[in-house]
Amino acid sequence: MKNKEKTVNTVSNKYLSFVLMYQRKQVALLNIDHKECTLYDKIGDGFLNPYLKGFSDKKLKLRLMKDAGSWQLESNREVFVNGVAWRKRILKDNDKIFLGEYRLIFKGHFVEDISPSPVHEKNFKWKKGLRFLEVAAVVLSASFLWYCTSLNHNTVEVTVRDESQVIGHESELPYNFSEELDNVEDAPYVQKERDLKYAVDSLLSTYAPGEALVPQKLDILFIHAHPDDESLDYGLYMAEASLAGKSIGNIIFTDGDSGFDKYPDRPIDGFYKDMYLKGADLAEVRVQEAQNALTVLGSKVYIRLGLWNRAYTSEEASKSVGTLITEWGGQDELINKLVNIMEIFRPEVIVSPDGPCDASEHFEHEAVGLVSELAVSVYMERNPGSLEAYLKLVDVEQLGAYPDVPLLEIDAVEDRKYRDLKYAALMMHQTQADASYFGIKRLEKYPVEYYIVNYRSKSPLDSALAFLDKKMVETLSEPTY
């Protein structure tokens, strides 16, 4: 099939020039008339469509736009430019745009009296046998690299754990394009006009991995996997507890370094850089975001374990709970860490995610839930009578996975201030769409949190648990203890 020829308007003698590379070889010199255009749209008519043989992304749309005298690349989803993911990018000379196996290199303006004719893409004629060998070679190379990586994995993990002050680890999986924010408007960064005069002044103590902990009595200890989980899952409960004068603390297993940065759909200011954040840079920002959110919610303690944060791009990328716990140092080591923290802060109530159960949960949440439950059991054996209750989070959208179970309900419908504090905490996580976009939407739809009472003391309840009795949603004829 012959390539479609691109006609160039000769009225203007200025053109935007791109070099198209395929497997490190130049296959086309593309000269675009000095005007805005669609670079790529598989469904529509994009300038690059005839040249990108073998590249087919039906959801990707690339536009070339004029912005304040500069040319800007705009995409409906992240694309790599010079190895960094962008949605909007002011193009500079020699910028490389990654499109599958193609590289589109921006060469700036090309001026000539006569309109230059584009060099058409070469006619690739793949031989089936040769193509098969190339694919086989790629698969074998990838398998060999994976095997080599697995041999050295334990050594790398030990090194990371020994560096107690380190923030974040590079993701072992390549960045996968996130479509979560396609065609939606972001939640506003500037806080809506809300009366937060009732927010608790919190002097938050943050502990880096391995840092010595200063003993302090806590009423409630929350445990979770990632920065933003504290606001997404426990925000209402924490707000109510802190406003009731309870002393609360948080353990967060990872620093969220392998997640997706919501760039450029987040602020760019002195705190947030004008770049896509990942690895240690992303973790550093997310630790600060978590500190801000926990301060809003009235937490007194933030303990970072700094464990390996697995990239999660799809269901296939998930790891088994056992594999993840092993990578985190093993079950015994994790239990000892948690029990040690519990004995230092002596909480009366402990709250964690649910472990492997009928509800569909993130694999790191399930691992944290399982280890937390085991640690609570050890803590209660060593310190009988010290724990009043152990609660597990229930996903408000998966209540059906917990039939005939009495639940604790934290409801923000009647008391708006809890919802306002959770809203403010969610908005502190500006790198995370799960919190500052989807979390806000979910809060508007479900201004309530549910917890299963995994354990509750038979003895008269301490004042820290006074709200348990009045907030229990009884789905059984008798409450269980």
C-alpha positions, 0 to 999 in steps of 0.5 A, a space after each residue: 500500500 502506498 504511503 499517503 503524501 502530505 501536501 505542505 502549504 507554500 504560502 508560509 516558508 516556515 516549517 516545523 521539522 521532525 526526524 522520525 527514527 525507527 530502531 535507531 535509523 532515520 526513516 523520514 524527515 517530516 516537515 509540518 506547515 507552521 500551524 496547529 495540527 493533530 500529530 497522531 490520532 489512530 481513529 482520526 486523521 493524524 499527520 503521523 498516522 501514515 508513517 507509524 507502521 506497526 504502531 497502533 494506539 487507538 486511545 492516544 491523541 497527540 496535538 501540536 499547539 502554539 502556546 505563547 510563541 512556543 510549540 507545545 505537545 499536548 496529549 490525552 495521556 502520558 507520553 515519554 519525552 526524553 525518557 520522562 512522562 508528560 501530558 503537556 510539553 513545550 518542545 525544545 530542539 532535539 526533544 525525543 518523543 517516544 512512540 513505541 519503537 519509534 522516536 520522533 525528534 523535534 528539530 525546530 523551524 526549517 526555512 526554505 523558499 521552496 516547500 521541502 518534500 517529506 522523505 517517505 517512510 521506507 517500505 519495511 518487508 519483514 521476512 517471517 523467519 527473521 521476525 520470529 528470530 528477532 522476537 525470540 531473541 528479545 524474549 530470551 534476553 528479557 528472561 536472562 535479565 530477569 534471572 540475573 536480577 532475581 539472583 541479586 535481589 536479596 543483596 539490593 534489599 538488604 542494602 536499602 533496609 540498612 540505609 535508614 534515612 533513604 526515601 524511596 526506591 526506583 520502581 523495578 517495572 517500567 512506567 505504564 501509561 495511566 488513563 485514569 485522568 483522561 477526559 476528566 477535570 481535576 479536583 480544585 487544588 485551592 481549598 473550597 471555602 470551608 470553616 476549619 477552625 475546629 481543626 486540631 493543632 497537631 505537633 506531628 513527630 515523624 520517624 524515618 526508617 530505623 530512627 529511635 522512637 520516643 515513647 508516647 502514650 497513644 489511644 489509637 494506632 492506625 496502620 496502612 501501606 501507602 501515603 494517602 491511605 491514611 486519608 482515604 481509608 481512615 480520614 473520618 475516624 481519625 478526624 472524629 478521634 482527634 476532635 474528641 481529644 484522643 491521641 492518635 498515631 500512624 504507621 505507613 509501610 511504604 513511601 509510595 515511590 512506585 506510584 504515578 505522579 499526577 503531573 501535570 494535573 497538579 500544582 507547579 510551585 515552590 514545593 511541586 517541581 515542573 517535572 514528572 516525579 518518580 522514585 526517590 523524588 516522588 517519595 520525598 514529596 509524598 512523605 511531606 504530603 502525608 505529614 501535611 494530611 496527618 497534621 490536618 487529621 490531628 495525628 501525633 505520630 507518623 512512623 515510616 517503615 520505608 519498605 519496598 513499594 511495588 509498581 502496580 500497573 495492572 492486575 497482572 503486576 500484583 504479587 502474592 501476599 507471601 512473595 511481598 512479605 518475603 521481599 519486605 524482610 520476612 514475616 517474623 521481622 515485620 511482626 517484630 517491628 510492629 510489636 516493638 512499636 506497639 509496646 513503645 506507644 501502648 495503644 488501646 485501639 489498633 486499626 489496619 486493613 483487612 488481610 486476604 479476604 473475600 473483598 478485592 484489595 490491593 495486594 500491598 494492603 492485604 499484606 499489611 493487613 495479614 502482618 498487622 493481625 499476626 502482630 496484634 496477636 503476639 502483642 496481646 499474648 505478651 501484654 494481656 489486657 492492654 488492648 481494648 479493640 482491634 478494628 479492620 477497614 471495610 471497603 464501603 463499596 464492598 460491604 457485600 463481602 462481609 455478610 452478617 458481621 457487626 460493623 462500626 460506622 463513622 458517618 459524616 452526614 450529620 457532622 460536617 466537620 469530619 468530612 471537611 477535615 477528611 476533604 482537606 487531608 485528601 487535598 494534601 496529596 496533590 501527586 495522587 489522583 486516588 486521593 485528590 481526585 477520586 478520593 474527593 469524588 468518593 467522599 461526596 458519594 460515600 461520606 461514611 467509613 466502616 470497620 469490622 470489630 475483629 476484637 473487643 475487650 469484654 471488660 468495661 470500655 475505656 473512654 477512647 472506645 465510648 463511640 463504639 457502642 453508639 456507632 455499631 451497625 448491628 447486623 447480627 442479633 447479638 454483638 460478638 466479642 
